[in-house]
Amino acid sequence: MDGAVKVVAIVGSYVRGGVVDQVVDEVLAGVVAAGGRAEKLYLLDTHVEFCTNCRLCTQEPGRARGICPIADEMSRVLDLVEGCQALVLASPTNFGSVTAVTKRFVERLVCYAYWPWGTPAPKTRSQERPRRAVLVASSAAPAFMARLFTPVLKTLRQSADLLGARCVGTVFVGFAARQERQGAGKRTLTRARFLGEKLVLER
């Protein structure tokens, strides 16, 4: 197992066992079936503070992420990501966008940008994408409408880019709020498992 592909899932859902969680679990089952190692992290259980926009992490040049002065678990999470070969980023749609815990995590990714005072806009520290990513989302609306009219996948894709990962597939579950305990559906779970295997087997 020493040479096994490591996959880290970062889940921004509030509901354990909900639609997004079911899909993520199936992606990770595909990872394990293909010989990879899987780890799942719930943002709800992780101490990640709000970004204060101090921009200290963006001032020094270099390819490595900037150092954030906030004392929480964000550095541990990013160390975990930087030590893996593939990612799963997952969030339901809440009020037209990713969940608040997901957005809080996303805003802290500014450490991957170089933006010294006096410059008009940030620049990504590295353009390399050595990792692979699967993006998982859900919405009460039909999936095709949510893809078109919400920024959820765009936000997850931008986050993957900053984390050095290229997207190799997405799962967007529509009509996901019709029942209190709703299943993700057989076709959705089949695709999720396929993408999990793809994370391991595609190089």
PyMOL commands that place a pseudoatom at each C-alpha (Angstrom):
pseudoatom trace, name=CA, resn=MET, resi=1, chain=A, elem=C, hetatm=0, pos=[0.000, 0.000, 0.000]
pseudoatom trace, name=CA, resn=ASP, resi=2, chain=A, elem=C, hetatm=0, pos=[3.039, 2.308, 0.232]
pseudoatom trace, name=CA, resn=GLY, resi=3, chain=A, elem=C, hetatm=0, pos=[2.714, 3.301, -3.417]
pseudoatom trace, name=CA, resn=ALA, resi=4, chain=A, elem=C, hetatm=0, pos=[-1.070, 3.584, -3.316]
pseudoatom trace, name=CA, resn=VAL, resi=5, chain=A, elem=C, hetatm=0, pos=[-2.746, 6.732, -4.575]
pseudoatom trace, name=CA, resn=LYS, resi=6, chain=A, elem=C, hetatm=0, pos=[-4.037, 8.791, -1.655]
pseudoatom trace, name=CA, resn=VAL, resi=7, chain=A, elem=C, hetatm=0, pos=[-7.362, 10.559, -2.102]
pseudoatom trace, name=CA, resn=VAL, resi=8, chain=A, elem=C, hetatm=0, pos=[-8.669, 13.182, 0.317]
pseudoatom trace, name=CA, resn=ALA, resi=9, chain=A, elem=C, hetatm=0, pos=[-12.352, 14.160, 0.356]
pseudoatom trace, name=CA, resn=ILE, resi=10, chain=A, elem=C, hetatm=0, pos=[-13.315, 17.545, 1.791]
pseudoatom trace, name=CA, resn=VAL, resi=11, chain=A, elem=C, hetatm=0, pos=[-17.033, 17.604, 2.503]
pseudoatom trace, name=CA, resn=GLY, resi=12, chain=A, elem=C, hetatm=0, pos=[-18.977, 20.807, 3.085]
pseudoatom trace, name=CA, resn=SER, resi=13, chain=A, elem=C, hetatm=0, pos=[-22.334, 19.160, 3.805]
pseudoatom trace, name=CA, resn=TYR, resi=14, chain=A, elem=C, hetatm=0, pos=[-24.242, 19.622, 7.058]
pseudoatom trace, name=CA, resn=VAL, resi=15, chain=A, elem=C, hetatm=0, pos=[-26.074, 16.291, 6.792]
pseudoatom trace, name=CA, resn=ARG, resi=16, chain=A, elem=C, hetatm=0, pos=[-24.198, 13.075, 7.463]
pseudoatom trace, name=CA, resn=GLY, resi=17, chain=A, elem=C, hetatm=0, pos=[-25.611, 10.334, 5.304]
pseudoatom trace, name=CA, resn=GLY, resi=18, chain=A, elem=C, hetatm=0, pos=[-27.317, 12.864, 3.039]
pseudoatom trace, name=CA, resn=VAL, resi=19, chain=A, elem=C, hetatm=0, pos=[-27.169, 12.883, -0.743]
pseudoatom trace, name=CA, resn=VAL, resi=20, chain=A, elem=C, hetatm=0, pos=[-23.752, 14.539, -1.010]
pseudoatom trace, name=CA, resn=ASP, resi=21, chain=A, elem=C, hetatm=0, pos=[-22.308, 12.278, 1.675]
pseudoatom trace, name=CA, resn=GLN, resi=22, chain=A, elem=C, hetatm=0, pos=[-23.657, 9.177, -0.095]
pseudoatom trace, name=CA, resn=VAL, resi=23, chain=A, elem=C, hetatm=0, pos=[-22.026, 10.229, -3.348]
pseudoatom trace, name=CA, resn=VAL, resi=24, chain=A, elem=C, hetatm=0, pos=[-18.703, 11.007, -1.672]
pseudoatom trace, name=CA, resn=ASP, resi=25, chain=A, elem=C, hetatm=0, pos=[-18.743, 7.628, 0.083]
pseudoatom trace, name=CA, resn=GLU, resi=26, chain=A, elem=C, hetatm=0, pos=[-19.297, 5.890, -3.248]
pseudoatom trace, name=CA, resn=VAL, resi=27, chain=A, elem=C, hetatm=0, pos=[-16.471, 7.841, -4.888]
pseudoatom trace, name=CA, resn=LEU, resi=28, chain=A, elem=C, hetatm=0, pos=[-14.191, 6.760, -2.045]
pseudoatom trace, name=CA, resn=ALA, resi=29, chain=A, elem=C, hetatm=0, pos=[-15.425, 3.169, -2.361]
pseudoatom trace, name=CA, resn=GLY, resi=30, chain=A, elem=C, hetatm=0, pos=[-14.293, 3.323, -5.987]
pseudoatom trace, name=CA, resn=VAL, resi=31, chain=A, elem=C, hetatm=0, pos=[-10.930, 4.659, -4.838]
pseudoatom trace, name=CA, resn=VAL, resi=32, chain=A, elem=C, hetatm=0, pos=[-10.425, 1.740, -2.467]
pseudoatom trace, name=CA, resn=ALA, resi=33, chain=A, elem=C, hetatm=0, pos=[-11.662, -0.794, -5.044]
pseudoatom trace, name=CA, resn=ALA, resi=34, chain=A, elem=C, hetatm=0, pos=[-9.014, 0.496, -7.456]
pseudoatom trace, name=CA, resn=GLY, resi=35, chain=A, elem=C, hetatm=0, pos=[-6.276, 0.082, -4.858]
pseudoatom trace, name=CA, resn=GLY, resi=36, chain=A, elem=C, hetatm=0, pos=[-6.125, 3.623, -3.506]
pseudoatom trace, name=CA, resn=ARG, resi=37, chain=A, elem=C, hetatm=0, pos=[-6.289, 5.006, 0.020]
pseudoatom trace, name=CA, resn=ALA, resi=38, chain=A, elem=C, hetatm=0, pos=[-9.137, 7.282, 1.050]
pseudoatom trace, name=CA, resn=GLU, resi=39, chain=A, elem=C, hetatm=0, pos=[-9.615, 9.843, 3.801]
pseudoatom trace, name=CA, resn=LYS, resi=40, chain=A, elem=C, hetatm=0, pos=[-12.724, 11.942, 4.390]
pseudoatom trace, name=CA, resn=LEU, resi=41, chain=A, elem=C, hetatm=0, pos=[-12.792, 15.240, 6.228]
pseudoatom trace, name=CA, resn=TYR, resi=42, chain=A, elem=C, hetatm=0, pos=[-15.972, 17.055, 7.253]
pseudoatom trace, name=CA, resn=LEU, resi=43, chain=A, elem=C, hetatm=0, pos=[-15.546, 20.828, 7.318]
pseudoatom trace, name=CA, resn=LEU, resi=44, chain=A, elem=C, hetatm=0, pos=[-18.290, 20.926, 9.951]
pseudoatom trace, name=CA, resn=ASP, resi=45, chain=A, elem=C, hetatm=0, pos=[-15.944, 19.083, 12.335]
pseudoatom trace, name=CA, resn=THR, resi=46, chain=A, elem=C, hetatm=0, pos=[-12.835, 21.045, 11.386]
pseudoatom trace, name=CA, resn=HIS, resi=47, chain=A, elem=C, hetatm=0, pos=[-11.741, 24.251, 13.094]
pseudoatom trace, name=CA, resn=VAL, resi=48, chain=A, elem=C, hetatm=0, pos=[-11.420, 26.688, 10.207]
pseudoatom trace, name=CA, resn=GLU, resi=49, chain=A, elem=C, hetatm=0, pos=[-11.837, 30.358, 11.085]
pseudoatom trace, name=CA, resn=PHE, resi=50, chain=A, elem=C, hetatm=0, pos=[-13.035, 33.089, 8.756]
pseudoatom trace, name=CA, resn=CYS, resi=51, chain=A, elem=C, hetatm=0, pos=[-10.453, 34.841, 6.608]
pseudoatom trace, name=CA, resn=THR, resi=52, chain=A, elem=C, hetatm=0, pos=[-9.801, 38.325, 8.042]
pseudoatom trace, name=CA, resn=ASN, resi=53, chain=A, elem=C, hetatm=0, pos=[-8.524, 39.771, 4.731]
pseudoatom trace, name=CA, resn=CYS, resi=54, chain=A, elem=C, hetatm=0, pos=[-5.254, 40.782, 6.390]
pseudoatom trace, name=CA, resn=ARG, resi=55, chain=A, elem=C, hetatm=0, pos=[-3.454, 39.410, 3.289]
pseudoatom trace, name=CA, resn=LEU, resi=56, chain=A, elem=C, hetatm=0, pos=[-0.324, 38.546, 5.242]
pseudoatom trace, name=CA, resn=CYS, resi=57, chain=A, elem=C, hetatm=0, pos=[-0.304, 35.160, 3.493]
pseudoatom trace, name=CA, resn=THR, resi=58, chain=A, elem=C, hetatm=0, pos=[-0.138, 36.831, 0.075]
pseudoatom trace, name=CA, resn=GLN, resi=59, chain=A, elem=C, hetatm=0, pos=[2.783, 39.205, 0.594]
pseudoatom trace, name=CA, resn=GLU, resi=60, chain=A, elem=C, hetatm=0, pos=[5.843, 36.984, 0.146]
pseudoatom trace, name=CA, resn=PRO, resi=61, chain=A, elem=C, hetatm=0, pos=[6.717, 35.680, -3.348]
pseudoatom trace, name=CA, resn=GLY, resi=62, chain=A, elem=C, hetatm=0, pos=[7.296, 32.020, -4.099]
pseudoatom trace, name=CA, resn=ARG, resi=63, chain=A, elem=C, hetatm=0, pos=[5.516, 28.885, -5.238]
pseudoatom trace, name=CA, resn=ALA, resi=64, chain=A, elem=C, hetatm=0, pos=[4.742, 27.588, -1.745]
pseudoatom trace, name=CA, resn=ARG, resi=65, chain=A, elem=C, hetatm=0, pos=[1.519, 28.701, -0.066]
pseudoatom trace, name=CA, resn=GLY, resi=66, chain=A, elem=C, hetatm=0, pos=[1.719, 31.759, 2.139]
pseudoatom trace, name=CA, resn=ILE, resi=67, chain=A, elem=C, hetatm=0, pos=[1.702, 31.456, 5.913]
pseudoatom trace, name=CA, resn=CYS, resi=68, chain=A, elem=C, hetatm=0, pos=[-1.580, 32.406, 7.585]
pseudoatom trace, name=CA, resn=PRO, resi=69, chain=A, elem=C, hetatm=0, pos=[-1.366, 33.889, 11.111]
pseudoatom trace, name=CA, resn=ILE, resi=70, chain=A, elem=C, hetatm=0, pos=[-4.688, 32.371, 12.215]
pseudoatom trace, name=CA, resn=ALA, resi=71, chain=A, elem=C, hetatm=0, pos=[-4.268, 29.560, 14.740]
pseudoatom trace, name=CA, resn=ASP, resi=72, chain=A, elem=C, hetatm=0, pos=[-6.708, 26.865, 13.634]
pseudoatom trace, name=CA, resn=GLU, resi=73, chain=A, elem=C, hetatm=0, pos=[-6.709, 23.606, 11.660]
pseudoatom trace, name=CA, resn=MET, resi=74, chain=A, elem=C, hetatm=0, pos=[-6.439, 25.064, 8.167]
pseudoatom trace, name=CA, resn=SER, resi=75, chain=A, elem=C, hetatm=0, pos=[-2.713, 24.375, 7.869]
pseudoatom trace, name=CA, resn=ARG, resi=76, chain=A, elem=C, hetatm=0, pos=[-3.292, 20.745, 8.822]
pseudoatom trace, name=CA, resn=VAL, resi=77, chain=A, elem=C, hetatm=0, pos=[-5.972, 20.414, 6.152]
pseudoatom trace, name=CA, resn=LEU, resi=78, chain=A, elem=C, hetatm=0, pos=[-3.762, 21.955, 3.475]
pseudoatom trace, name=CA, resn=ASP, resi=79, chain=A, elem=C, hetatm=0, pos=[-0.831, 19.746, 4.489]
pseudoatom trace, name=CA, resn=LEU, resi=80, chain=A, elem=C, hetatm=0, pos=[-3.163, 16.783, 4.020]
pseudoatom trace, name=CA, resn=VAL, resi=81, chain=A, elem=C, hetatm=0, pos=[-4.155, 18.014, 0.567]
pseudoatom trace, name=CA, resn=GLU, resi=82, chain=A, elem=C, hetatm=0, pos=[-0.581, 18.688, -0.497]
pseudoatom trace, name=CA, resn=GLY, resi=83, chain=A, elem=C, hetatm=0, pos=[0.335, 15.151, 0.533]
pseudoatom trace, name=CA, resn=CYS, resi=84, chain=A, elem=C, hetatm=0, pos=[-2.316, 13.492, -1.641]
pseudoatom trace, name=CA, resn=GLN, resi=85, chain=A, elem=C, hetatm=0, pos=[-2.550, 12.660, -5.326]
pseudoatom trace, name=CA, resn=ALA, resi=86, chain=A, elem=C, hetatm=0, pos=[-6.273, 13.294, -5.777]
pseudoatom trace, name=CA, resn=LEU, resi=87, chain=A, elem=C, hetatm=0, pos=[-9.148, 15.233, -4.229]
pseudoatom trace, name=CA, resn=VAL, resi=88, chain=A, elem=C, hetatm=0, pos=[-12.894, 15.105, -3.828]
pseudoatom trace, name=CA, resn=LEU, resi=89, chain=A, elem=C, hetatm=0, pos=[-14.493, 18.494, -3.147]
pseudoatom trace, name=CA, resn=ALA, resi=90, chain=A, elem=C, hetatm=0, pos=[-18.159, 18.357, -2.186]
pseudoatom trace, name=CA, resn=SER, resi=91, chain=A, elem=C, hetatm=0, pos=[-20.903, 20.784, -1.227]
pseudoatom trace, name=CA, resn=PRO, resi=92, chain=A, elem=C, hetatm=0, pos=[-24.685, 20.998, -1.455]
pseudoatom trace, name=CA, resn=THR, resi=93, chain=A, elem=C, hetatm=0, pos=[-26.302, 24.152, -2.790]
pseudoatom trace, name=CA, resn=ASN, resi=94, chain=A, elem=C, hetatm=0, pos=[-27.526, 26.465, -0.030]
pseudoatom trace, name=CA, resn=PHE, resi=95, chain=A, elem=C, hetatm=0, pos=[-29.220, 29.736, -0.936]
pseudoatom trace, name=CA, resn=GLY, resi=96, chain=A, elem=C, hetatm=0, pos=[-27.844, 29.555, -4.465]
pseudoatom trace, name=CA, resn=SER, resi=97, chain=A, elem=C, hetatm=0, pos=[-24.214, 28.850, -3.620]
pseudoatom trace, name=CA, resn=VAL, resi=98, chain=A, elem=C, hetatm=0, pos=[-21.927, 26.496, -1.708]
pseudoatom trace, name=CA, resn=THR, resi=99, chain=A, elem=C, hetatm=0, pos=[-22.562, 26.062, 2.007]
pseudoatom trace, name=CA, resn=ALA, resi=100, chain=A, elem=C, hetatm=0, pos=[-21.169, 28.573, 4.499]
pseudoatom trace, name=CA, resn=VAL, resi=101, chain=A, elem=C, hetatm=0, pos=[-18.581, 26.123, 5.845]
pseudoatom trace, name=CA, resn=THR, resi=102, chain=A, elem=C, hetatm=0, pos=[-17.401, 25.456, 2.300]
pseudoatom trace, name=CA, resn=LYS, resi=103, chain=A, elem=C, hetatm=0, pos=[-17.183, 29.169, 1.502]
pseudoatom trace, name=CA, resn=ARG, resi=104, chain=A, elem=C, hetatm=0, pos=[-15.204, 29.796, 4.679]
pseudoatom trace, name=CA, resn=PHE, resi=105, chain=A, elem=C, hetatm=0, pos=[-12.711, 27.118, 3.601]
pseudoatom trace, name=CA, resn=VAL, resi=106, chain=A, elem=C, hetatm=0, pos=[-12.567, 28.475, 0.043]
pseudoatom trace, name=CA, resn=GLU, resi=107, chain=A, elem=C, hetatm=0, pos=[-11.816, 32.031, 1.173]
pseudoatom trace, name=CA, resn=ARG, resi=108, chain=A, elem=C, hetatm=0, pos=[-8.825, 30.767, 3.143]
pseudoatom trace, name=CA, resn=LEU, resi=109, chain=A, elem=C, hetatm=0, pos=[-7.285, 29.433, -0.086]
pseudoatom trace, name=CA, resn=VAL, resi=110, chain=A, elem=C, hetatm=0, pos=[-6.069, 32.964, -0.816]
pseudoatom trace, name=CA, resn=CYS, resi=111, chain=A, elem=C, hetatm=0, pos=[-2.765, 31.736, 0.639]
pseudoatom trace, name=CA, resn=TYR, resi=112, chain=A, elem=C, hetatm=0, pos=[-2.137, 30.151, -2.781]
pseudoatom trace, name=CA, resn=ALA, resi=113, chain=A, elem=C, hetatm=0, pos=[-2.077, 33.615, -4.366]
pseudoatom trace, name=CA, resn=TYR, resi=114, chain=A, elem=C, hetatm=0, pos=[0.653, 36.248, -4.502]
pseudoatom trace, name=CA, resn=TRP, resi=115, chain=A, elem=C, hetatm=0, pos=[-0.898, 39.674, -3.947]
pseudoatom trace, name=CA, resn=PRO, resi=116, chain=A, elem=C, hetatm=0, pos=[1.440, 42.223, -2.385]
pseudoatom trace, name=CA, resn=TRP, resi=117, chain=A, elem=C, hetatm=0, pos=[0.075, 45.613, -1.457]
pseudoatom trace, name=CA, resn=GLY, resi=118, chain=A, elem=C, hetatm=0, pos=[0.215, 48.013, -4.383]
pseudoatom trace, name=CA, resn=THR, resi=119, chain=A, elem=C, hetatm=0, pos=[-0.707, 45.431, -7.020]
pseudoatom trace, name=CA, resn=PRO, resi=120, chain=A, elem=C, hetatm=0, pos=[-4.207, 45.526, -8.535]
pseudoatom trace, name=CA, resn=ALA, resi=121, chain=A, elem=C, hetatm=0, pos=[-5.006, 41.808, -8.506]
pseudoatom trace, name=CA, resn=PRO, resi=122, chain=A, elem=C, hetatm=0, pos=[-3.724, 38.476, -7.162]
pseudoatom trace, name=CA, resn=LYS, resi=123, chain=A, elem=C, hetatm=0, pos=[-1.724, 35.954, -9.172]
pseudoatom trace, name=CA, resn=THR, resi=124, chain=A, elem=C, hetatm=0, pos=[-1.847, 32.229, -8.552]
pseudoatom trace, name=CA, resn=ARG, resi=125, chain=A, elem=C, hetatm=0, pos=[1.479, 31.088, -7.118]
pseudoatom trace, name=CA, resn=SER, resi=126, chain=A, elem=C, hetatm=0, pos=[1.670, 27.957, -9.254]
pseudoatom trace, name=CA, resn=GLN, resi=127, chain=A, elem=C, hetatm=0, pos=[0.004, 26.910, -12.497]
pseudoatom trace, name=CA, resn=GLU, resi=128, chain=A, elem=C, hetatm=0, pos=[0.894, 23.248, -12.014]
pseudoatom trace, name=CA, resn=ARG, resi=129, chain=A, elem=C, hetatm=0, pos=[-1.961, 20.754, -11.540]
pseudoatom trace, name=CA, resn=PRO, resi=130, chain=A, elem=C, hetatm=0, pos=[-0.323, 17.519, -10.380]
pseudoatom trace, name=CA, resn=ARG, resi=131, chain=A, elem=C, hetatm=0, pos=[-3.480, 16.247, -8.650]
pseudoatom trace, name=CA, resn=ARG, resi=132, chain=A, elem=C, hetatm=0, pos=[-6.812, 15.035, -9.973]
pseudoatom trace, name=CA, resn=ALA, resi=133, chain=A, elem=C, hetatm=0, pos=[-10.183, 16.091, -8.591]
pseudoatom trace, name=CA, resn=VAL, resi=134, chain=A, elem=C, hetatm=0, pos=[-13.798, 14.979, -8.598]
pseudoatom trace, name=CA, resn=LEU, resi=135, chain=A, elem=C, hetatm=0, pos=[-16.406, 17.608, -7.742]
pseudoatom trace, name=CA, resn=VAL, resi=136, chain=A, elem=C, hetatm=0, pos=[-19.673, 16.652, -6.027]
pseudoatom trace, name=CA, resn=ALA, resi=137, chain=A, elem=C, hetatm=0, pos=[-22.703, 18.909, -5.610]
pseudoatom trace, name=CA, resn=SER, resi=138, chain=A, elem=C, hetatm=0, pos=[-26.441, 18.722, -5.087]
pseudoatom trace, name=CA, resn=SER, resi=139, chain=A, elem=C, hetatm=0, pos=[-29.429, 21.014, -5.427]
pseudoatom trace, name=CA, resn=ALA, resi=140, chain=A, elem=C, hetatm=0, pos=[-33.167, 21.030, -4.825]
pseudoatom trace, name=CA, resn=ALA, resi=141, chain=A, elem=C, hetatm=0, pos=[-33.489, 22.289, -8.407]
pseudoatom trace, name=CA, resn=PRO, resi=142, chain=A, elem=C, hetatm=0, pos=[-33.018, 20.115, -11.487]
pseudoatom trace, name=CA, resn=ALA, resi=143, chain=A, elem=C, hetatm=0, pos=[-29.318, 19.433, -11.965]
pseudoatom trace, name=CA, resn=PHE, resi=144, chain=A, elem=C, hetatm=0, pos=[-29.109, 21.069, -15.399]
pseudoatom trace, name=CA, resn=MET, resi=145, chain=A, elem=C, hetatm=0, pos=[-30.627, 24.286, -14.026]
pseudoatom trace, name=CA, resn=ALA, resi=146, chain=A, elem=C, hetatm=0, pos=[-28.374, 24.316, -10.980]
pseudoatom trace, name=CA, resn=ARG, resi=147, chain=A, elem=C, hetatm=0, pos=[-25.326, 23.836, -13.196]
pseudoatom trace, name=CA, resn=LEU, resi=148, chain=A, elem=C, hetatm=0, pos=[-26.364, 26.793, -15.342]
pseudoatom trace, name=CA, resn=PHE, resi=149, chain=A, elem=C, hetatm=0, pos=[-27.673, 29.232, -12.764]
pseudoatom trace, name=CA, resn=THR, resi=150, chain=A, elem=C, hetatm=0, pos=[-25.610, 28.682, -9.612]
pseudoatom trace, name=CA, resn=PRO, resi=151, chain=A, elem=C, hetatm=0, pos=[-21.851, 29.156, -9.066]
pseudoatom trace, name=CA, resn=VAL, resi=152, chain=A, elem=C, hetatm=0, pos=[-21.468, 25.950, -7.052]
pseudoatom trace, name=CA, resn=LEU, resi=153, chain=A, elem=C, hetatm=0, pos=[-19.427, 23.937, -9.557]
pseudoatom trace, name=CA, resn=LYS, resi=154, chain=A, elem=C, hetatm=0, pos=[-17.453, 27.025, -10.569]
pseudoatom trace, name=CA, resn=THR, resi=155, chain=A, elem=C, hetatm=0, pos=[-16.491, 27.635, -6.941]
pseudoatom trace, name=CA, resn=LEU, resi=156, chain=A, elem=C, hetatm=0, pos=[-15.470, 24.013, -6.419]
pseudoatom trace, name=CA, resn=ARG, resi=157, chain=A, elem=C, hetatm=0, pos=[-13.510, 24.009, -9.687]
pseudoatom trace, name=CA, resn=GLN, resi=158, chain=A, elem=C, hetatm=0, pos=[-11.659, 27.216, -8.773]
pseudoatom trace, name=CA, resn=SER, resi=159, chain=A, elem=C, hetatm=0, pos=[-10.851, 25.702, -5.387]
pseudoatom trace, name=CA, resn=ALA, resi=160, chain=A, elem=C, hetatm=0, pos=[-9.483, 22.578, -7.042]
pseudoatom trace, name=CA, resn=ASP, resi=161, chain=A, elem=C, hetatm=0, pos=[-7.322, 24.746, -9.300]
pseudoatom trace, name=CA, resn=LEU, resi=162, chain=A, elem=C, hetatm=0, pos=[-5.841, 26.584, -6.320]
pseudoatom trace, name=CA, resn=LEU, resi=163, chain=A, elem=C, hetatm=0, pos=[-5.161, 23.248, -4.638]
pseudoatom trace, name=CA, resn=GLY, resi=164, chain=A, elem=C, hetatm=0, pos=[-3.233, 22.081, -7.684]
pseudoatom trace, name=CA, resn=ALA, resi=165, chain=A, elem=C, hetatm=0, pos=[-5.877, 19.708, -9.027]
pseudoatom trace, name=CA, resn=ARG, resi=166, chain=A, elem=C, hetatm=0, pos=[-7.482, 19.340, -12.447]
pseudoatom trace, name=CA, resn=CYS, resi=167, chain=A, elem=C, hetatm=0, pos=[-11.102, 18.215, -12.544]
pseudoatom trace, name=CA, resn=VAL, resi=168, chain=A, elem=C, hetatm=0, pos=[-11.584, 14.772, -14.113]
pseudoatom trace, name=CA, resn=GLY, resi=169, chain=A, elem=C, hetatm=0, pos=[-15.315, 14.511, -13.439]
pseudoatom trace, name=CA, resn=THR, resi=170, chain=A, elem=C, hetatm=0, pos=[-18.350, 15.909, -11.659]
pseudoatom trace, name=CA, resn=VAL, resi=171, chain=A, elem=C, hetatm=0, pos=[-21.467, 14.545, -10.008]
pseudoatom trace, name=CA, resn=PHE, resi=172, chain=A, elem=C, hetatm=0, pos=[-24.337, 17.020, -9.628]
pseudoatom trace, name=CA, resn=VAL, resi=173, chain=A, elem=C, hetatm=0, pos=[-27.468, 15.558, -8.047]
pseudoatom trace, name=CA, resn=GLY, resi=174, chain=A, elem=C, hetatm=0, pos=[-30.681, 17.420, -8.803]
pseudoatom trace, name=CA, resn=PHE, resi=175, chain=A, elem=C, hetatm=0, pos=[-34.056, 17.267, -6.998]
pseudoatom trace, name=CA, resn=ALA, resi=176, chain=A, elem=C, hetatm=0, pos=[-32.037, 16.460, -3.870]
pseudoatom trace, name=CA, resn=ALA, resi=177, chain=A, elem=C, hetatm=0, pos=[-34.386, 17.898, -1.246]
pseudoatom trace, name=CA, resn=ARG, resi=178, chain=A, elem=C, hetatm=0, pos=[-37.656, 16.069, -1.825]
pseudoatom trace, name=CA, resn=GLN, resi=179, chain=A, elem=C, hetatm=0, pos=[-37.384, 13.736, 1.147]
pseudoatom trace, name=CA, resn=GLU, resi=180, chain=A, elem=C, hetatm=0, pos=[-35.861, 14.029, 4.602]
pseudoatom trace, name=CA, resn=ARG, resi=181, chain=A, elem=C, hetatm=0, pos=[-33.734, 10.909, 4.039]
pseudoatom trace, name=CA, resn=GLN, resi=182, chain=A, elem=C, hetatm=0, pos=[-33.258, 10.761, 0.301]
pseudoatom trace, name=CA, resn=GLY, resi=183, chain=A, elem=C, hetatm=0, pos=[-31.177, 8.294, -1.659]
pseudoatom trace, name=CA, resn=ALA, resi=184, chain=A, elem=C, hetatm=0, pos=[-28.750, 9.501, -4.298]
pseudoatom trace, name=CA, resn=GLY, resi=185, chain=A, elem=C, hetatm=0, pos=[-30.009, 6.982, -6.867]
pseudoatom trace, name=CA, resn=LYS, resi=186, chain=A, elem=C, hetatm=0, pos=[-28.404, 3.967, -8.492]
pseudoatom trace, name=CA, resn=ARG, resi=187, chain=A, elem=C, hetatm=0, pos=[-27.180, 5.707, -11.658]
pseudoatom trace, name=CA, resn=THR, resi=188, chain=A, elem=C, hetatm=0, pos=[-25.631, 8.511, -9.636]
pseudoatom trace, name=CA, resn=LEU, resi=189, chain=A, elem=C, hetatm=0, pos=[-23.834, 6.109, -7.327]
pseudoatom trace, name=CA, resn=THR, resi=190, chain=A, elem=C, hetatm=0, pos=[-22.600, 4.044, -10.270]
pseudoatom trace, name=CA, resn=ARG, resi=191, chain=A, elem=C, hetatm=0, pos=[-21.072, 7.163, -11.803]
pseudoatom trace, name=CA, resn=ALA, resi=192, chain=A, elem=C, hetatm=0, pos=[-19.588, 8.140, -8.440]
pseudoatom trace, name=CA, resn=ARG, resi=193, chain=A, elem=C, hetatm=0, pos=[-17.840, 4.787, -8.092]
pseudoatom trace, name=CA, resn=PHE, resi=194, chain=A, elem=C, hetatm=0, pos=[-16.540, 5.020, -11.665]
pseudoatom trace, name=CA, resn=LEU, resi=195, chain=A, elem=C, hetatm=0, pos=[-15.057, 8.448, -10.942]
pseudoatom trace, name=CA, resn=GLY, resi=196, chain=A, elem=C, hetatm=0, pos=[-13.458, 7.155, -7.756]
pseudoatom trace, name=CA, resn=GLU, resi=197, chain=A, elem=C, hetatm=0, pos=[-11.715, 4.444, -9.735]
pseudoatom trace, name=CA, resn=LYS, resi=198, chain=A, elem=C, hetatm=0, pos=[-10.716, 7.044, -12.325]
pseudoatom trace, name=CA, resn=LEU, resi=199, chain=A, elem=C, hetatm=0, pos=[-9.011, 9.140, -9.640]
pseudoatom trace, name=CA, resn=VAL, resi=200, chain=A, elem=C, hetatm=0, pos=[-6.708, 6.209, -8.924]
pseudoatom trace, name=CA, resn=LEU, resi=201, chain=A, elem=C, hetatm=0, pos=[-6.200, 4.740, -12.385]
pseudoatom trace, name=CA, resn=GLU, resi=202, chain=A, elem=C, hetatm=0, pos=[-5.880, 7.893, -14.497]
pseudoatom trace, name=CA, resn=ARG, resi=203, chain=A, elem=C, hetatm=0, pos=[-2.405, 9.422, -14.445]
for i in range(1, 203): cmd.bond("trace and resi %d" % i, "trace and resi %d" % (i + 1))
show_as sticks, trace
zoom trace
